[in-house]
Amino acid sequence: MNELKKLPRATAKRLPLYLRNLKVLEANGVTRIKSKEFAEVTQVPSATIRRDFSYLGELGRSGYGYEVPFLIEVFSELLETDEEKRIALVGMGNLGKALLKNNFRRNANLKINCVFDNNPELIGTVFDGFMIYGMDQFEKVCQENNVNVAITTVPSHSSQMAVNTIVDAGITAILNFAPDRVIVPPYVSIRYIDLTTELLTLIFFDNQHQQLIPNYVKN
Amino acid sequence: MNELKKLPRATAKRLPLYLRNLKVLEANGVTRIKSKEFAEVTQVPSATIRRDFSYLGELGRSGYGYEVPFLIEVFSELLETDEEKRIALVGMGNLGKALLKNNFRRNANLKINCVFDNNPELIGTVFDGFMIYGMDQFEKVCQENNVNVAITTVPSHSSQMAVNTIVDAGITAILNFAPDRVIVPPYVSIRYIDLTTELLTLIFFDNQHQQLIPNYVKN
């Protein structure tokens, strides 16, 4: 796994996208693909794809393209999707319920195994077949379930408290739907999903985009 | 707005994050900040912050730092948050309901104004004060409400159809929660939220991270 340490962060970020699209191609009977074609599928520029792939060694030959099953094998190993990830979900509001209903069903190795909330009215009730536990039971329930990833949908004002409980239970990978930054020890990986920022960024790019596109294209 | 066209995409992407954090600082009475301090707040490296800011002209002085209210003014103008954005939400499953309940309440200029679904059992019913319309009424209702942004939570298999209806109604900014790529005209901006990819990326970085951190740090 030595080469991984040299992988640029931007390249690493694209690997899951590549893998997902390769699986779609494979499901549709495509066994070989050129970077230009793969660029159309992924909407990533073909030069970027070739550069990204080059970090991973000899994946294909010039003018011939890439073998889809081989790429899937290499990328799956890199992303370690062979390993089952067991997930704790903290916060059973609307967003928590949406995540649990979906439960990453497209990926057999990602599974929400236990759910938590601090609301006394929810604790002990069952949603969608899942018993909702209180946060005071977090460490115990996570250990029993061999949980190694946590997702929190807890609002910003309680987010740090929820994250502290998660970290204290020994979990090192946290996906946080509250956009305010929280403090975690250096060995913990945390990722934020900030939908307001995503929307503002979209609007920003759309504004730039509309200034560059002549009006007649739209009519 | 000429300088905007030179702004690197990665810098543009960080602007909403900067703005949000500046507003938090201002609310806490901070009027001046150095890039190193701002790096701690935003978790963006201070060199990146200085480079990003340099694209926007003379925002501060060496050794003195940046005036928070001035930065807020500049960034607000860039992101045009002064302009009210009216949003159509398509798909009223759990995720749609979660988005509507939250309704970007932290940003006064972002507002979901009308909601749609194709389920005959939902059409005509009211959720959280919003009448749910059918997609056959999309263009009419959006025009009446001056909608200029759409969010779709429609599942992948119907996503392209929903996006077609959105594009036909003249909307050029679309946030799509279905990860499969859809086809849009070149003047349309579309952004995907793919939670499975976000989670796989988190796990990938956590795996790399755990290999690099000596075990004694964790004990």
Interface residues (C-beta under 8 A of the other chain):
Chain A: M1 L4 K5 A12 K13 L15 P16 L17 L19 R20 N21 V24 V41 T42 Q43 L78 L79 E80 T81 K85 I87 G93 N94 L95 K97 A98 L99 K101 N102 F104 R106 N107 L110 V149 I151 T172 A173 I174 L175 P179 D180 R181 P186 Y187 S189 R191 I193 D194 L195 T196 T197 E198 L199 L200 T201 L202 I203 F204 F205 D206 N207 Q208 H209 Q210 Q211 L212 I213 V217 K218
Chain B: M1 L4 K5 A12 K13 L15 P16 L17 L19 R20 N21 V24 V41 T42 Q43 L78 L79 E80 T81 K85 I87 G93 N94 L95 K97 A98 L99 K101 N102 F104 R106 N107 L110 V149 I151 T172 A173 I174 L175 P179 D180 R181 P186 Y187 S189 R191 I193 D194 L195 T196 T197 E198 L199 L200 T201 L202 I203 F204 F205 D206 N207 Q208 H209 Q210 Q211 L212 I213 V217 K218
